[in-house]
């Protein structure tokens, strides 16, 4: 697993708009999400990220940056 940082979108009930916020977390793998478009779903690649509070989020790939300030996890071999 690698540490990462980036931005995520949070829907604000007061403004009824999405706002961006920065995060740091741990990357677990790649997944797929979609956005509903006029002519069907539009799939896109997402990172599966665990945030510091234990919450797991799907983050669009273009909103993610890997942090290389820590050593890789030791192998179990």
Steps between C-alpha positions, in 0.01 A plus 500: 500500500617852423423831662325750278346846500255682282162665484153357552158644433247543779138598438389795712131485594496875572630613159382188311840499327809282514798647683859375487707408803855365527575161655785264584448127519614152404452366147352146490444442128322606182127484436235636265227754565257664259316823434151489354496684165220573252576192290593258780767449763850640451748276688832633631795361698512571873740434783371319808639709785477457878494833681649563844163453673455153345254620235548346152445721194510461123719784369522577126852411377578856386440627857762273661874545562721234658728605786846342495615617842467160668667164444297224327339241726723200575433182305364199689738264314 
